[in-house]
Amino acid sequence: MSNDESVTEDNQEWQLAELVDAIASEIDYAEDTLSLKSYARGKSLAIKQLNLDLEVTVRRGQDGEIWFRTVVDPKENGATVLKLDFTQVVQSQLHGVRKALDRPVDNRPLATLPDITDTDIKQLNAIAIYSVDDLERYTQTPAMIAEVSRKTDLREARIRMWRQLPFLTEVKPAKSPPGSSVVIEGGNFGSVPSPDAVVLFQGQPAQIITWSESRLSVIMPQVRGIGVLFAVIDGQTTNTLPWEATTIDLLVRDIILNPPLPVAGDLITLEADLINQGSSPSGSFQVEWTINNLSDLSPHGTLQPNKRSQDSSIRHQLRFKAGFHMIRFTADPQQQLPDINPSHNTFTKKIWVRSRQELTIADFRPIKTLDPLLNPTLGPADVLSLVFRGLCRFNSLRGLLVPDLAVKWKLETVDKITKILYFQLHDNLRFHDGTPLTVADVEFTYQVLRKIDSPWRKLVLTSIRDIKVVDQKTIAFTLQSAPQRLPSQSHRLREIDSIEPRDSHPLAIDPPPVTKPPIDPQLLTLGIVPRHSYGTERFGIKPIGSGPFQVETFDPTGIQLSAFPDYWQGTPRFDQIVIPVICDHNQLLDMVLSHKVTAAVIPYSKDLAKTLRENKELTVVPLTQSQAQLLQVQSTRIQERMPNRFNTNWNAHLWYSTSESGEVQSFGLEGVGSRERCDPWRI
């Protein structure tokens, strides 16, 4: 047998503890040799550091033990490199962890310890603790006790009990508010506290109330959060127990207004943003709303930790007059909760409530339904143009058909008899109920017109052969080869009287070449209806459109509209438009002259127009191009963002009122949307 083979056979598996013991023996022998050398030669020598680098293979046995084998075969690759680094420990470092030599050796077996089990003994044996003396030597300090506990999976309290050291087993309750009474159970405390005895939590001493051999009662210090609890008795530090100082920390972060820009007279909802930042439930408490120095208390239920309040008491509804108002919300105003920072419990906000901007347009013409697909007219005060919008609209100043819901159009000639008209919609179009207006709604509107008994049905059938959705923003109308045109005065616009000359207005630019649309323009201005709600019995009474105003009430006596804040061109300047229907012409004229209405539409007569124009507080415009000739009369305090020929109120959302001094009284957003340029059709 070769020497290599002999070495391989002798290379038995070993454990790390065996290797350390062998190295320790070698070090002891080396230290003895150095001591003799230094004695003989008068020099002091010691081993300062030893480095060992082994290439080994590792195997884990069935009982969980780890076995090593040194790699000696040059043809074999080691799976692991084991590096050991031994550094000299001086005597002063060992003083605190070594058992004093003058203390007697207790060679009793571990089985003599109180309440110890065979499993406990086996776990201690696994780290070379076989006797009571071994246990004492391995547990000289709290850190050593903790290390033995970790390696053996035995509780520190049991090890301390065997060592007859003070120990803690349980704290009751495990969490409670600072300043509360807490009971600590354990053992070896002694019958009376030693002079230096102290119980600490997060480094702060607790007030000791009662003391016994196995039970302490203390008052916890004013600390916050999670930490550890321990005691120092007769110079011995106990093990630690977790304990949490629960807290209540109410914080009012804001007062939220809905609507965010309140208007005088509207029902406004105030909501406090209240959260419990603490670590324990608050219990019931009160909240206080103070509005302009008038206070109101309400009960509030328990608020859980790290939760935002949803209690009804954090909401308050009321109506304000115009002007500034001071709002304050306070949680637990009487400070009955043990809140750690009561200064966070109050939030104050100064709000501005603007004056309600209301426009009243009286009219003598009745209307039976507000369904744009069943009504051939725009109705009193052109109400349908306020509630609904079509693909296009009339620009009465220049006599043009221009885009409205559509951002642009394109006419494609396929052959001599086929023409396709494309429309692309604006982004962010919405109906009054908040649902998006899409090309599917446009397709639905025109398909309905082909089926129902509508005044527009014949015109649709003779003008449009097919309707097709191209993409999410584009719809295409395939036109009939010979579209029919119905006689109508509304689209034959011509120059009429105006408040200001057209040429003097900044919007008066040179008109593009005159072209005629290949379809009756009235079809392109029809209001688009929502496919998800059209057809219900109440649609003609409380319709859902996409115009700047939405219907609040409608009956034979009149119509009330409110501003639609999500209108794609911006929130209207006026909050409300009221359209009273006054069939008695004389009564209507009296309301105009007594300034009970802001504007009115009345039957035209030349003499009446002359008389009204003599009133310097009125602006009078005859609408003589209509089939029924009319007079539009309005207060001179009504200003217009854009010029209007008064044949339609399509831009009423941009109107505003002024005071006698000329100060603008509307605080709404102008919100004029941008448009892509396209070639409008002149009608």
Secondary structure, 3 states (H helix, E strand, C coil): CCHHHHHHHHCCCECHHHHHHHHHHHHHHHHHHHHHHHHHHCCCCCCCEEEEEEEEEEEECCCCCEEEEECCCCCCCCCEEEEEEEECCCHHHHCCCCCCCCCCCCCCEHHHCCCCCHHHHHHHHCCCCCEHHHHHHHCCCHHHHHHHHHHHCCCHHHHHHHCCCCEEEEEECCEECCCCEEEEEEECCCCCCCCCCEEEECCEECEEEEECCCEEEEECCCCCEEEEEEEEECCEECCCEEEEECCECEEEEEEEEECCCCECCCEEEEEEEEEECCCCCCCCEEEEEEECCEEEEEEECCCCCCCECCCHHHEEEEECCCEEEEEEEEECCCCCCCECCHHHHEEEEEEEEECCCEEEEEECCCCCCCCCCCCCCCCHHHHHHHHCCCCEEEECCCCEEEECCEEEEEEEECCCCCEEEEEEECCCCECCCCCECCHHHHHHHHHHHCCCCCCCHHHHHHHEEEEEECCCCEEEEEECCCCCCCCCCCCCCCCCCCCCCHHHCCCCCCCCCCCCCCCCHHHHCCCCCCCCCCCCCCCCCCCCCCCCEEEEEEECCEEEEEECCCCCCCCCCCCEEEEEECCCHHHHHHHHHCCCCCEEEEECCHHHHHHHHCCCCEEEEEECCCCCCEEEEEECCEECCCCCCCCCCCCHHHCEEECCCCCECCCCCCCCCCCCCCCCEEC
